[in-house]
């Protein structure tokens, strides 16, 4: 989860929605967030689609860890 906060604007990190809501956002939805420009929106989409992140999320779900 630490990596996620490195990419989120402070306003988003303070009251973070659930993982699935964040992971399913498209670039336009990220652009609607204050402080998120095109580059950051693309970074966020890449982060949520990254193979290693998806593997970690899958493991957390398998272990029934809340939030994933």
N, C-alpha and C positions, 0 to 999 in steps of 0.2 A: 504494500500500500504506500510505502514511503515514496517510491518512484512516481506514483500518481500525483502526489502533492507537488512534486518538482515541476510538473507540467501544467497544473491548474492555476488559474489566477487566484489571488488570496480571497476574493469575494466568493469564489466557488468552493474553495477548500474548507472554508469555515462552516458551511452547511451543506456538505457533500451529499448529493442524492445517492441512491443505491448504485452498485456497480453496473448492473444491466442497463439502467437508464443512461449512464455515462457512455458505456461501451456501444450503445446503439445509436448514438448521435452521429449525424452526418456533418460535413464541414459547414454547411449553412447554419445548422443549429449551434455549432460552436461559435461561429461568427456573431451570432446574436448575443453572446455573453459579453458583458463589459470587459474591456481589456484584452480581448482575444482577436488578434488579427489573422490574416490569411496564413502566415507562417506557423503561428501557434496552433491554429485549427488543424493544419496538416500534420503537425507533430502529434497532436492528440489522437487523430485518427490512426496514424501509424503506430502509436503506442498501444492503443486498444486492439489493433490487429496483429501485433507482433507475435511471432511464433512462441517465444519464451513466455510472454505475458499470458497468452492463451493456455499454455501448459500449466502455469501456476494457478490460473483461475480454475481450470479443470480439476486440478488436485484439491483445491479448496472446496469446490462443489462436491467432489467425491467424499470428502471428509465432513460434509454438511456444516461447513463454517459459515456462520451467518454473514450476510452481505454479498455473497457471491452466488 
